[in-house]
Amino acid sequence: MLFSEVPTRNGGVIVRATLNAPKSLNALSLEMIQTLMSKMDEWEGRDDIVALWLDGAGGKAFCAGGDIVQMHKSMVKHAGEGRNPFTEQYFAEEYALDYRLHRSAIPVIVYGDGIVMGGGMGLMQGADFRLVTPRSRLAMPEITIGLFPDVGGSWFLNRLPGKVGLFLGLTGVHINGREAVEVGMADRMVDADADSLLQALAEQDFTDSDRDNRAVIYRLFKQQGADMGELPHPLVDHLAQINRLCDGESIQVVTEQLLTAKERDRWLDKALGNLERGCPQTAHLVWEQLRRSTYMTLAEVFRMEWCVAVQCSLHGDFREGVRALLIDKDGKPGFRHRSVADVPATYIDGFFRCPAPKNPLEAIDS
């Protein structure tokens, strides 16, 4: 993590936090999470901070996700033990940070340039101002590794139009900045670099009111908004088809409708290929997490997701999916079930049971 402070012209301060692990596309380590959480404690105790700016180093990504390589090591180490101390701690601290960003009194700005996936989406969706650029590529690609769209995915995917959230979770398809704005996963596209935007922010007239400062920031980013017209938007172009294909009474029906769709172009072929090759367990988890969380509070969502995430680390598909994608890189995961139709409902129910005597996120909304 890199930290700096940008003074504003009327005495306030914008704090800047940069994820600084470009070789891993700024994947979130436990240490990065803990450092940022500690800084939040410090910043929220000050009265001169007018905004928090989050970005990523290296020019390729804001954040490509969580530290799944370290998770894989822990899953191998604790295989068959019934508990995994590392994943229990990691997911608890990551989700607590995500929740804190959602609830922050300080206006939070995320500059989502480049790749924004998994854990990066968790940080971004907790921000007041979710900025994307023409280079942004957003996704929740957990279908490929046997996890599920966590970090609050049950919350923000459920709030997208129509069946878009379900489709994104089932296919892990990448979307660009224009599409993210158009479906509500981002607030504004900008085409300026981080330093230029921070300088423009520093020249604004901030006050002692967080509400007034949010209005100041909103007006600036509205002025800085980029023309999105040149970017394609296949997700939006396919919205009616997505809504039709994802309209079903069960995940088995929806999956069958998607995989047997006849009107398919190159974009839809790629998206559905992810589902066809993906983890059947994950498809069920996506369906269930969205169904169960419809009327949950944000805190309840994170508590539920902690149970599911830790349970995934205790089951073989998550370990196998990471092995095939990032460890051995053979692209041939041996998932437990051959198809969505083969997964028993009782098996999936077990993922929603707390894997520990006490859920560590019980107190996040107190």
Residue frames relative to the residue before (quaternion, step in Angstrom):
aa qw qx qy qz dx dy dz
M 1.0000 0.0000 0.0000 0.0000 0.00 0.00 0.00
L 0.1371 -0.7448 0.6466 0.0914 3.54 -1.14 0.77
F 0.0898 -0.7996 0.5934 0.0235 3.56 -0.96 0.88
S 0.0933 0.7702 -0.6282 0.0591 3.54 -1.10 0.75
E 0.2996 -0.7364 0.5775 0.1856 3.54 -1.32 0.25
V 0.1842 -0.7692 0.6072 0.0758 3.53 -0.97 0.96
P 0.2862 -0.7786 0.5297 0.1767 3.62 -0.43 1.14
T 0.3124 -0.7228 0.5813 0.2049 3.56 -1.07 0.72
R 0.6595 -0.5716 0.3204 0.3683 3.55 -1.18 0.48
N 0.7390 0.3696 -0.2412 0.5090 3.60 1.17 -0.30
G 0.7552 -0.4614 0.2110 0.4151 3.57 1.05 0.74
G 0.5731 0.5825 -0.3912 0.4233 3.58 1.22 -0.08
V 0.3126 -0.7350 0.5741 0.1802 3.53 -1.35 0.07
I 0.1930 -0.7137 0.6590 0.1384 3.54 -1.15 0.79
V 0.2111 -0.7718 0.5844 0.1350 3.59 -0.70 1.01
R 0.1807 -0.7883 0.5848 0.0629 3.53 -0.97 0.97
A 0.0585 -0.7771 0.6266 0.0051 3.56 -0.87 1.03
T 0.0851 -0.8153 0.5727 -0.0049 3.56 -0.65 1.16
L 0.3590 -0.6961 0.5808 0.2217 3.56 -0.85 1.02
N 0.0699 -0.8582 0.5069 -0.0402 3.56 -0.43 1.23
A 0.4707 0.6093 -0.4985 0.3984 3.54 0.54 1.25
P 0.0303 -0.8779 0.4769 0.0290 3.59 0.77 1.05
K 0.5937 0.5836 -0.3805 0.4026 3.63 1.07 -0.55
S 0.7359 0.3324 -0.2047 0.5532 3.58 1.17 -0.59
L 0.4865 -0.6662 0.4131 0.3859 3.57 1.30 0.38
N 0.6347 -0.5935 0.2989 0.3943 3.52 1.07 0.97
A 0.1633 0.7877 -0.5660 0.1802 3.56 1.01 0.82
L 0.4674 -0.7190 0.4534 0.2428 3.56 -0.93 0.97
S 0.1829 -0.7564 0.6195 0.1029 3.55 -0.65 1.11
L 0.6514 -0.4947 0.3877 0.4251 3.56 -1.26 0.29
E 0.6424 0.5344 -0.3255 0.4425 3.58 0.99 -0.79
M 0.6297 0.5218 -0.3317 0.4704 3.60 1.02 -0.75
I 0.6421 0.5224 -0.3171 0.4630 3.57 0.97 -0.87
Q 0.6833 0.4917 -0.2861 0.4576 3.57 0.86 -0.97
T 0.6457 0.5190 -0.3229 0.4576 3.59 0.98 -0.81
L 0.6763 0.4849 -0.2990 0.4670 3.57 0.90 -0.88
M 0.6284 0.5260 -0.3358 0.4644 3.59 1.03 -0.75
S 0.6457 0.5156 -0.3182 0.4648 3.58 0.97 -0.83
K 0.6498 0.5078 -0.3159 0.4691 3.56 1.01 -0.79
M 0.5972 0.5545 -0.3642 0.4507 3.60 1.06 -0.67
D 0.6049 0.5463 -0.3494 0.4622 3.59 1.03 -0.76
E 0.6823 0.4918 -0.2811 0.4622 3.56 0.90 -0.97
W 0.7017 0.4931 -0.2823 0.4299 3.57 0.78 -1.03
E 0.6909 0.4803 -0.2990 0.4501 3.58 0.92 -0.83
G 0.6284 0.5169 -0.3425 0.4698 3.58 1.28 -0.12
R 0.6363 0.5102 -0.3246 0.4791 3.57 1.30 -0.02
D 0.3137 -0.7641 0.5333 0.1827 3.58 -1.14 0.58
D 0.6058 0.5693 -0.3631 0.4208 3.61 1.25 0.14
I 0.5763 0.6025 -0.3796 0.4010 3.63 1.24 -0.17
V 0.1947 -0.8098 0.5483 0.0751 3.56 -0.71 1.13
A 0.8049 -0.0199 0.0161 0.5929 3.63 1.18 -0.36
L 0.2576 -0.7150 0.6277 0.1688 3.53 -1.34 0.48
W 0.1404 -0.7909 0.5948 0.0305 3.55 -0.78 1.14
L 0.0766 -0.7911 0.6067 0.0156 3.59 -0.82 1.05
D 0.1423 0.7760 -0.6075 0.0919 3.57 -0.92 0.91
G 0.4150 -0.7075 0.5180 0.2427 3.56 -1.31 -0.02
A 0.4473 -0.6940 0.5032 0.2550 3.57 -1.12 0.69
G 0.7091 0.5241 -0.3303 0.3366 3.53 -1.33 0.26
G 0.4329 -0.7491 0.4239 0.2678 3.59 1.21 -0.31
K 0.6851 0.4836 -0.2956 0.4575 3.62 1.23 -0.08
A 0.8237 0.0535 0.0285 0.5638 3.57 1.06 -0.68
F 0.4138 -0.5965 0.6101 0.3174 3.49 -1.32 0.42
C 0.7225 -0.2990 0.2284 0.5800 3.57 0.78 -1.09
A 0.3014 -0.7978 0.5031 0.1401 3.55 -0.68 1.13
G 0.7705 -0.3181 0.1817 0.5216 3.60 1.24 0.01
G 0.6942 -0.4435 0.3587 0.4391 3.52 -1.31 -0.35
D 0.6200 -0.5509 0.4167 0.3722 3.52 -1.34 0.14
I 0.0149 -0.8581 0.5133 -0.0053 3.57 0.49 1.20
V 0.5406 0.5889 -0.4212 0.4283 3.60 1.19 -0.28
Q 0.6653 0.4747 -0.2949 0.4951 3.59 0.97 -0.85
M 0.6109 0.5383 -0.3510 0.4623 3.58 1.08 -0.67
H 0.6346 0.5344 -0.3339 0.4475 3.57 0.98 -0.84
K 0.6288 0.5346 -0.3315 0.4571 3.59 0.97 -0.83
S 0.6789 0.4835 -0.2922 0.4690 3.56 0.95 -0.87
M 0.6474 0.5190 -0.3276 0.4519 3.60 1.03 -0.73
V 0.6259 0.5076 -0.3331 0.4895 3.57 1.08 -0.65
K 0.6653 0.5253 -0.2968 0.4397 3.57 0.92 -0.95
H 0.8036 0.2948 -0.1286 0.5008 3.58 0.88 -0.96
A 0.2686 0.7906 -0.5134 0.1978 3.60 1.20 0.34
G 0.8423 0.1912 -0.1632 0.4768 3.54 -0.92 0.99
E 0.5615 0.6413 -0.3772 0.3622 3.60 1.24 -0.05
G 0.4679 -0.7003 0.4345 0.3191 3.62 1.17 -0.37
R 0.7586 0.1597 -0.1368 0.6167 3.60 1.28 -0.13
N 0.0917 -0.7682 0.6303 0.0648 3.58 -1.20 0.57
P 0.3111 -0.8009 0.4781 0.1821 3.61 -0.06 1.25
F 0.6585 0.5219 -0.3334 0.4275 3.59 0.94 -0.80
T 0.7102 0.4401 -0.2880 0.4680 3.61 0.73 -0.96
E 0.5826 0.5602 -0.3797 0.4501 3.60 1.06 -0.60
Q 0.7017 0.4514 -0.2656 0.4830 3.58 0.88 -0.93
Y 0.6591 0.5349 -0.3227 0.4187 3.57 0.84 -0.98
F 0.7192 0.4392 -0.2722 0.4645 3.58 0.69 -1.04
A 0.6146 0.5432 -0.3571 0.4469 3.62 1.01 -0.68
E 0.7230 0.4352 -0.2596 0.4696 3.59 0.82 -0.95
E 0.6214 0.5295 -0.3477 0.4610 3.59 1.06 -0.66
Y 0.7020 0.4626 -0.2811 0.4628 3.58 0.83 -0.94
A 0.6056 0.5419 -0.3565 0.4609 3.59 1.08 -0.64
L 0.6419 0.5034 -0.3203 0.4816 3.60 1.04 -0.74
D 0.6376 0.5209 -0.3284 0.4629 3.59 0.91 -0.87
Y 0.6585 0.5095 -0.3054 0.4621 3.57 0.90 -0.93
R 0.6566 0.5239 -0.3155 0.4414 3.57 0.95 -0.85
L 0.6304 0.5149 -0.3364 0.4735 3.58 1.05 -0.70
H 0.6159 0.5440 -0.3402 0.4571 3.59 0.99 -0.78
R 0.7866 0.3478 -0.1501 0.4876 3.57 0.95 -0.92
S 0.3713 0.7774 -0.4562 0.2230 3.60 1.26 0.04
A 0.4225 -0.6811 0.5397 0.2577 3.55 -1.02 0.86
I 0.6441 0.4786 -0.3139 0.5075 3.57 1.17 -0.59
P 0.4843 -0.6499 0.4862 0.3267 3.64 -0.86 0.83
V 0.1858 -0.7973 0.5708 0.0637 3.58 -0.79 1.08
I 0.0976 -0.7766 0.6221 0.0177 3.55 -0.94 1.03
V 0.0761 -0.7734 0.6273 0.0498 3.58 -0.88 0.93
Y 0.2250 -0.7551 0.6076 0.1003 3.54 -0.85 1.09
G 0.0906 -0.8614 0.4998 -0.0061 3.54 0.08 1.36
D 0.1239 0.8081 -0.5586 0.1402 3.55 0.60 1.16
G 0.8001 0.2440 -0.1888 0.5144 3.59 -0.99 0.78
I 0.8114 -0.2548 0.2025 0.4855 3.55 -1.13 -0.74
V 0.0314 0.7599 -0.6476 0.0474 3.56 -0.94 0.98
M 0.2214 0.7903 -0.5328 0.2063 3.56 -0.20 1.27
G 0.8534 0.1683 -0.0958 0.4839 3.55 -1.27 0.40
G 0.8509 0.0528 -0.0009 0.5226 3.56 -0.63 -1.16
G 0.5993 0.5505 -0.3556 0.4598 3.58 1.15 -0.52
M 0.6254 0.5181 -0.3301 0.4811 3.56 1.11 -0.68
G 0.6086 0.5593 -0.3545 0.4372 3.58 1.05 -0.68
L 0.6594 0.4795 -0.3025 0.4937 3.58 0.99 -0.82
M 0.6925 0.5099 -0.2877 0.4215 3.56 0.82 -1.00
Q 0.6998 0.4780 -0.2867 0.4467 3.57 0.89 -0.89
G 0.6275 0.5250 -0.3467 0.4587 3.59 1.24 -0.21
A 0.5726 0.6318 -0.3627 0.3760 3.58 1.28 -0.20
D 0.5257 -0.6041 0.4966 0.3348 3.53 -1.29 0.43
F 0.7840 0.1691 -0.0579 0.5945 3.55 1.10 -0.80
R 0.0837 -0.8138 0.5748 -0.0186 3.54 -0.31 1.34
L 0.0777 -0.8346 0.5453 -0.0082 3.55 -0.13 1.35
V 0.0647 -0.7630 0.6417 0.0427 3.54 -1.08 0.80
T 0.2812 -0.7403 0.5872 0.1676 3.56 -1.31 0.28
P 0.6809 -0.4613 0.3441 0.4530 3.61 -1.22 0.04
R 0.6737 0.4888 -0.2925 0.4707 3.61 1.24 -0.32
S 0.4797 0.7035 -0.4239 0.3087 3.59 1.25 -0.17
R 0.0129 -0.7531 0.6577 0.0116 3.53 -1.20 0.75
L 0.0800 -0.8278 0.5549 -0.0186 3.55 -0.43 1.26
A 0.1719 0.7807 -0.5902 0.1120 3.58 -1.10 0.70
M 0.1982 -0.6813 0.6804 0.1833 3.47 -1.44 0.31
P 0.0102 -0.8868 0.4606 -0.0362 3.60 0.32 1.30
E 0.2673 0.8252 -0.4746 0.1493 3.61 1.17 0.42
I 0.4943 0.6586 -0.4302 0.3700 3.60 1.22 -0.32
T 0.6603 0.5333 -0.3067 0.4308 3.60 1.14 -0.58
I 0.7915 0.3310 -0.1559 0.4896 3.61 1.14 -0.51
G 0.5767 -0.6347 0.3799 0.3467 3.60 1.18 0.15
L 0.5055 0.5814 -0.4604 0.4410 3.59 1.20 0.50
F 0.3497 -0.6901 0.5474 0.3192 3.64 -0.84 -0.91
P 0.6092 -0.5666 0.3849 0.3996 3.65 -1.13 0.38
D 0.0080 -0.8424 0.5366 -0.0491 3.56 0.11 1.33
V 0.6458 0.5556 -0.3872 0.3527 3.61 -1.09 -0.80
G 0.7394 -0.3775 0.2074 0.5175 3.56 1.10 0.75
G 0.3360 0.7705 -0.4863 0.2387 3.58 1.23 0.19
S 0.5904 0.5684 -0.3656 0.4412 3.58 1.09 -0.64
W 0.6645 0.4961 -0.2796 0.4839 3.57 1.17 -0.67
F 0.8008 0.3410 -0.2007 0.4495 3.58 0.52 -1.14
L 0.6167 0.5229 -0.3751 0.4533 3.64 1.03 -0.48
N 0.6416 0.5342 -0.3190 0.4486 3.58 1.08 -0.69
R 0.7019 0.4687 -0.2581 0.4701 3.58 1.23 -0.36
L 0.4957 0.6290 -0.4377 0.4087 3.57 1.25 0.29
P 0.6253 -0.5779 0.3594 0.3818 3.61 -1.11 0.51
G 0.8571 0.1199 -0.0873 0.4934 3.52 -1.18 0.68
K 0.7554 -0.3394 0.2967 0.4756 3.54 -0.95 -0.99
V 0.2870 0.8004 -0.4917 0.1877 3.58 1.25 0.31
G 0.6555 0.5265 -0.3248 0.4331 3.60 0.88 -0.90
L 0.6518 0.5022 -0.3082 0.4774 3.58 0.94 -0.87
F 0.6628 0.5144 -0.3034 0.4518 3.58 0.91 -0.91
L 0.6650 0.4970 -0.3095 0.4636 3.60 0.89 -0.87
G 0.6635 0.5050 -0.3046 0.4604 3.58 1.01 -0.78
L 0.7015 0.4761 -0.2690 0.4570 3.57 0.99 -0.81
T 0.7777 0.3511 -0.1729 0.4920 3.59 1.05 -0.68
G 0.2789 -0.7788 0.5167 0.2207 3.61 1.12 -0.50
V 0.2944 0.7932 -0.4939 0.2004 3.59 1.21 0.38
H 0.4391 -0.6844 0.5179 0.2655 3.57 -1.09 0.76
I 0.0982 -0.7716 0.6241 0.0747 3.56 -1.10 0.71
N 0.4396 -0.6975 0.4997 0.2657 3.57 -1.16 0.57
G 0.7475 -0.4261 0.2717 0.4310 3.54 -1.31 0.10
R 0.6304 0.5332 -0.3380 0.4518 3.57 0.97 -0.79
E 0.6731 0.4898 -0.2985 0.4667 3.56 0.88 -0.93
A 0.6241 0.5475 -0.3396 0.4420 3.58 1.02 -0.79
V 0.6588 0.4833 -0.3047 0.4894 3.58 0.99 -0.81
E 0.6947 0.5127 -0.2887 0.4138 3.58 0.84 -0.95
V 0.7482 0.3498 -0.2305 0.5146 3.62 1.08 -0.57
G 0.6043 -0.6202 0.3382 0.3686 3.61 1.25 0.06
M 0.5034 0.6352 -0.4464 0.3793 3.60 1.15 0.48
A 0.7455 0.1682 -0.1507 0.6271 3.57 1.33 0.01
D 0.4558 -0.7183 0.4693 0.2369 3.56 -1.22 0.49
R 0.8168 -0.0225 0.0683 0.5724 3.56 1.00 -0.75
M 0.2606 -0.7164 0.6159 0.1986 3.54 -1.14 0.68
V 0.0567 -0.7729 0.6320 0.0026 3.54 -0.99 0.95
D 0.2477 -0.7767 0.5609 0.1441 3.56 -1.16 0.56
A 0.5147 0.6077 -0.4267 0.4287 3.56 1.24 0.45
D 0.5130 -0.6340 0.4677 0.3408 3.58 -1.15 0.52
A 0.7101 -0.4862 0.3059 0.4072 3.54 -1.27 0.37
D 0.6616 0.5191 -0.3212 0.4354 3.58 0.88 -0.90
S 0.6540 0.5119 -0.3162 0.4586 3.60 0.96 -0.83
L 0.6684 0.4928 -0.3047 0.4664 3.57 0.94 -0.84
L 0.6388 0.5183 -0.3273 0.4650 3.57 1.00 -0.77
Q 0.6390 0.5130 -0.3302 0.4685 3.59 1.00 -0.76
A 0.6439 0.5089 -0.3205 0.4730 3.57 1.00 -0.79
L 0.6262 0.5290 -0.3312 0.4672 3.59 1.05 -0.74
A 0.6630 0.5326 -0.3075 0.4269 3.56 0.93 -0.91
E 0.6788 0.4959 -0.2830 0.4618 3.58 1.18 -0.49
Q 0.5307 0.6344 -0.4086 0.3858 3.59 1.27 0.01
D 0.4681 -0.6578 0.5135 0.2906 3.55 -1.29 0.38
F 0.0673 -0.8096 0.5831 -0.0076 3.56 -0.20 1.31
T 0.2731 -0.7525 0.5823 0.1421 3.53 -1.30 0.47
D 0.6475 -0.4889 0.3907 0.4348 3.58 -1.27 -0.35
S 0.6238 0.5512 -0.3287 0.4462 3.58 1.28 -0.08
D 0.4135 -0.7056 0.5172 0.2523 3.59 -0.74 1.05
R 0.6220 0.5406 -0.3467 0.4480 3.59 1.04 -0.70
D 0.6682 0.4826 -0.3026 0.4787 3.58 0.90 -0.89
N 0.6556 0.5218 -0.3180 0.4437 3.58 0.99 -0.80
R 0.6027 0.5382 -0.3602 0.4663 3.58 1.09 -0.63
A 0.6433 0.5147 -0.3198 0.4679 3.59 1.04 -0.77
V 0.6218 0.5349 -0.3322 0.4656 3.59 1.02 -0.79
I 0.6789 0.4863 -0.2883 0.4686 3.59 0.88 -0.97
Y 0.6243 0.5491 -0.3338 0.4442 3.57 0.99 -0.84
R 0.6755 0.4992 -0.3015 0.4511 3.58 0.85 -0.97
L 0.6474 0.5199 -0.3304 0.4487 3.58 0.95 -0.82
F 0.7091 0.4520 -0.2840 0.4607 3.60 0.78 -0.94
K 0.5712 0.5567 -0.3837 0.4654 3.57 1.17 -0.44
Q 0.6611 0.4936 -0.2940 0.4825 3.57 1.02 -0.83
Q 0.7127 0.4614 -0.2427 0.4693 3.57 1.07 -0.79
G 0.4099 0.7533 -0.4481 0.2525 3.57 1.27 -0.15
A 0.3579 -0.7501 0.5260 0.1803 3.57 -0.95 0.96
D 0.5526 -0.5762 0.4868 0.3544 3.54 -1.28 0.43
M 0.2161 -0.8106 0.5357 0.0965 3.57 -0.64 1.11
G 0.4228 0.7831 -0.4082 0.2033 3.54 1.28 -0.23
E 0.6959 0.4964 -0.2898 0.4305 3.59 1.04 -0.68
L 0.6138 0.5540 -0.3595 0.4325 3.60 1.20 -0.30
P 0.4587 -0.6625 0.5065 0.3069 3.61 -0.98 0.74
H 0.1281 -0.7925 0.5898 0.0878 3.57 -1.23 0.35
P 0.0263 -0.8552 0.5175 0.0052 3.59 0.61 1.10
L 0.5753 0.5820 -0.3968 0.4156 3.61 1.06 -0.58
V 0.6892 0.4577 -0.2755 0.4895 3.57 0.90 -0.91
D 0.6217 0.5487 -0.3394 0.4441 3.58 1.03 -0.76
H 0.7354 0.4037 -0.2163 0.4994 3.58 1.11 -0.71
L 0.3423 0.7952 -0.4685 0.1760 3.60 1.23 0.01
A 0.6652 0.4950 -0.3190 0.4590 3.61 0.85 -0.89
Q 0.6612 0.4991 -0.3023 0.4715 3.58 0.98 -0.84
I 0.6264 0.5314 -0.3290 0.4657 3.59 1.02 -0.81
N 0.6639 0.5050 -0.3082 0.4574 3.58 0.89 -0.92
R 0.6686 0.4954 -0.3044 0.4635 3.57 0.98 -0.77
L 0.7146 0.4668 -0.2652 0.4485 3.58 0.83 -0.96
C 0.7176 0.4239 -0.2459 0.4949 3.59 1.13 -0.63
D 0.5158 0.6224 -0.4203 0.4121 3.58 1.28 0.22
G 0.3849 0.7081 -0.5089 0.3025 3.56 -0.21 1.28
E 0.5645 -0.6464 0.4121 0.3061 3.55 -1.22 0.48
S 0.7901 0.1442 -0.0859 0.5896 3.59 1.25 -0.19
I 0.6218 -0.5344 0.4038 0.4058 3.56 -1.24 0.32
Q 0.5951 0.5624 -0.3713 0.4378 3.59 1.09 -0.59
V 0.6683 0.4926 -0.2980 0.4710 3.58 0.94 -0.91
V 0.6693 0.5042 -0.3063 0.4517 3.59 0.86 -0.95
T 0.6571 0.5099 -0.3170 0.4559 3.58 0.90 -0.88
E 0.6443 0.5167 -0.3186 0.4652 3.57 0.95 -0.85
Q 0.6569 0.5094 -0.3133 0.4592 3.60 0.93 -0.87
L 0.6626 0.5053 -0.3076 0.4594 3.58 0.97 -0.83
L 0.7509 0.4344 -0.2381 0.4368 3.56 0.73 -1.05
T 0.7143 0.3986 -0.2632 0.5115 3.60 1.21 -0.29
A 0.3388 0.7534 -0.4985 0.2628 3.59 1.27 0.22
K 0.3219 -0.7793 0.5140 0.1574 3.56 -0.87 0.97
E 0.6907 0.4268 -0.2787 0.5130 3.60 1.04 -0.67
R 0.2329 0.7884 -0.5220 0.2274 3.56 0.16 1.33
D 0.1558 -0.7538 0.6308 0.0976 3.52 -1.05 0.85
R 0.7685 -0.3725 0.2412 0.4609 3.57 -1.30 -0.06
W 0.6541 0.5203 -0.3179 0.4476 3.61 0.94 -0.87
L 0.6979 0.4584 -0.2761 0.4761 3.57 0.84 -0.97
D 0.5897 0.5669 -0.3620 0.4470 3.59 1.08 -0.66
K 0.6692 0.4985 -0.3005 0.4619 3.58 0.92 -0.91
A 0.6547 0.5154 -0.3091 0.4586 3.57 0.93 -0.91
L 0.7186 0.4428 -0.2565 0.4709 3.56 0.83 -0.96
G 0.5617 0.5799 -0.3853 0.4470 3.57 1.21 -0.42
N 0.6092 0.5452 -0.3405 0.4644 3.58 1.11 -0.70
L 0.6628 0.4902 -0.2972 0.4818 3.56 0.99 -0.84
E 0.6669 0.5225 -0.3074 0.4333 3.59 0.87 -0.92
R 0.7407 0.3823 -0.2117 0.5103 3.58 1.03 -0.84
G 0.5686 0.6598 -0.3494 0.3453 3.55 1.28 -0.36
C 0.6842 -0.5053 0.3637 0.3797 3.51 -1.38 0.01
P 0.4267 -0.7158 0.4867 0.2621 3.64 -0.60 1.06
Q 0.5950 0.5668 -0.3562 0.4448 3.59 1.06 -0.72
T 0.6611 0.5147 -0.3079 0.4507 3.59 0.93 -0.91
A 0.6141 0.5494 -0.3565 0.4403 3.59 0.95 -0.80
H 0.6594 0.4911 -0.3031 0.4819 3.59 0.95 -0.84
L 0.6575 0.5147 -0.3198 0.4478 3.59 0.94 -0.85
V 0.6112 0.5400 -0.3479 0.4624 3.60 1.03 -0.75
W 0.6623 0.5085 -0.3058 0.4575 3.57 0.85 -0.97
E 0.7201 0.4630 -0.2566 0.4486 3.56 0.81 -1.03
Q 0.6506 0.5176 -0.3448 0.4358 3.61 0.91 -0.78
L 0.6698 0.4812 -0.3034 0.4772 3.58 1.00 -0.77
R 0.6505 0.5145 -0.3221 0.4564 3.58 0.99 -0.77
R 0.7253 0.4609 -0.2520 0.4449 3.57 0.82 -1.01
S 0.7351 0.4558 -0.2430 0.4392 3.60 1.04 -0.66
T 0.3223 0.8000 -0.4751 0.1744 3.60 1.25 -0.06
Y 0.8136 0.2011 -0.0905 0.5380 3.60 0.86 -0.90
M 0.4088 0.7181 -0.4713 0.3083 3.60 1.18 0.43
T 0.4744 -0.5968 0.5494 0.3419 3.53 -1.29 0.38
L 0.6725 -0.4839 0.3580 0.4307 3.57 -1.26 0.26
A 0.6466 0.5144 -0.3230 0.4616 3.60 0.94 -0.82
E 0.6483 0.5066 -0.3215 0.4686 3.60 0.96 -0.80
V 0.6036 0.5584 -0.3496 0.4491 3.58 1.07 -0.71
F 0.7016 0.4616 -0.2848 0.4621 3.58 0.80 -0.97
R 0.6228 0.5238 -0.3519 0.4626 3.61 1.05 -0.62
M 0.6467 0.5045 -0.3159 0.4770 3.57 0.99 -0.82
E 0.6857 0.4959 -0.2943 0.4441 3.57 0.85 -0.94
W 0.5865 0.5584 -0.3817 0.4457 3.61 1.08 -0.59
C 0.6419 0.5203 -0.3240 0.4608 3.58 0.93 -0.85
V 0.6938 0.4803 -0.2842 0.4552 3.57 0.83 -1.00
A 0.6633 0.5184 -0.3151 0.4381 3.60 0.90 -0.89
V 0.6738 0.4721 -0.3033 0.4806 3.58 0.90 -0.87
Q 0.6222 0.5268 -0.3438 0.4660 3.59 1.01 -0.73
C 0.6132 0.5401 -0.3540 0.4550 3.60 1.02 -0.72
S 0.6694 0.5008 -0.3024 0.4578 3.57 1.00 -0.79
L 0.6748 0.4719 -0.2891 0.4883 3.59 1.25 -0.35
H 0.6613 0.4448 -0.2932 0.5281 3.57 1.34 -0.13
G 0.6236 -0.6404 0.3240 0.3099 3.55 -1.05 0.72
D 0.5991 0.6209 -0.3800 0.3333 3.61 1.01 -0.68
F 0.6375 0.5232 -0.3381 0.4534 3.61 0.96 -0.78
R 0.6560 0.5009 -0.3047 0.4754 3.57 0.90 -0.90
E 0.6834 0.4918 -0.2830 0.4593 3.57 0.91 -0.92
G 0.6480 0.5269 -0.3235 0.4447 3.59 0.98 -0.80
V 0.6602 0.4824 -0.3068 0.4872 3.60 0.97 -0.83
R 0.6086 0.5580 -0.3533 0.4398 3.59 1.00 -0.78
A 0.7167 0.4670 -0.2610 0.4474 3.56 0.78 -1.06
L 0.7174 0.4528 -0.2567 0.4630 3.60 1.03 -0.75
L 0.8565 0.1950 -0.0420 0.4761 3.58 0.76 -1.02
I 0.6964 0.4594 -0.2928 0.4671 3.61 1.06 -0.51
D 0.7952 0.2001 -0.1020 0.5632 3.60 0.51 -1.15
K 0.2138 -0.8325 0.4835 0.1657 3.57 1.28 -0.48
D 0.3564 0.7412 -0.4970 0.2767 3.56 0.97 0.83
G 0.3807 -0.7645 0.4540 0.2539 3.57 1.28 -0.18
K 0.6551 0.4947 -0.3084 0.4807 3.58 1.23 0.37
P 0.0242 -0.8292 0.5584 -0.0033 3.60 0.37 1.17
G 0.2806 -0.7492 0.5756 0.1696 3.55 -1.01 0.83
F 0.0817 -0.8343 0.5447 0.0224 3.55 0.35 1.25
R 0.6480 -0.5770 0.3483 0.3547 3.56 -1.14 0.70
H 0.7864 0.2445 -0.1217 0.5541 3.58 0.96 -0.86
R 0.4755 -0.7042 0.4590 0.2597 3.56 -1.00 0.81
S 0.8081 0.0312 0.0112 0.5881 3.59 1.10 -0.61
V 0.6700 -0.4804 0.3782 0.4211 3.54 -1.30 0.25
A 0.6450 0.5413 -0.3183 0.4355 3.58 1.01 -0.78
D 0.6631 0.5327 -0.3031 0.4297 3.61 1.16 -0.51
V 0.6063 0.5904 -0.3511 0.4008 3.61 1.22 -0.31
P 0.3400 -0.7545 0.5189 0.2142 3.66 -0.59 1.05
A 0.5555 -0.6146 0.4466 0.3381 3.58 -1.06 0.75
T 0.6381 0.5405 -0.3338 0.4350 3.59 1.00 -0.76
Y 0.5977 0.5570 -0.3499 0.4583 3.56 1.14 -0.64
I 0.6816 0.4790 -0.2806 0.4767 3.60 0.91 -0.91
D 0.5924 0.5808 -0.3706 0.4176 3.62 0.99 -0.72
G 0.6274 0.5763 -0.3306 0.4061 3.56 1.04 -0.75
F 0.6070 0.5705 -0.3534 0.4258 3.59 1.14 -0.54
F 0.6977 0.4683 -0.2693 0.4705 3.60 1.15 -0.47
R 0.5330 0.5832 -0.4203 0.4463 3.58 1.28 0.28
C 0.5304 -0.6424 0.4465 0.3266 3.56 -0.96 0.85
P 0.3132 -0.7903 0.4978 0.1719 3.62 -0.69 1.03
A 0.7212 0.3506 -0.2227 0.5544 3.58 1.28 0.11
P 0.6580 -0.5163 0.3541 0.4185 3.62 -1.16 0.37
K 0.8002 0.0807 -0.0250 0.5937 3.58 1.12 -0.67
N 0.4123 -0.6854 0.5441 0.2534 3.54 -1.04 0.85
P 0.3944 -0.7603 0.4594 0.2355 3.66 -0.56 1.08
L 0.6660 0.4919 -0.3076 0.4689 3.59 1.23 -0.20
E 0.3192 0.7830 -0.4888 0.2146 3.59 1.20 0.26
A 0.7653 0.4042 -0.1998 0.4593 3.58 1.04 -0.76
I 0.4320 0.7476 -0.4564 0.2150 3.64 1.14 -0.01
D 0.7355 0.3759 -0.2513 0.5045 3.62 1.11 -0.41
S 0.4695 0.6850 -0.4478 0.3314 3.59 1.21 0.29
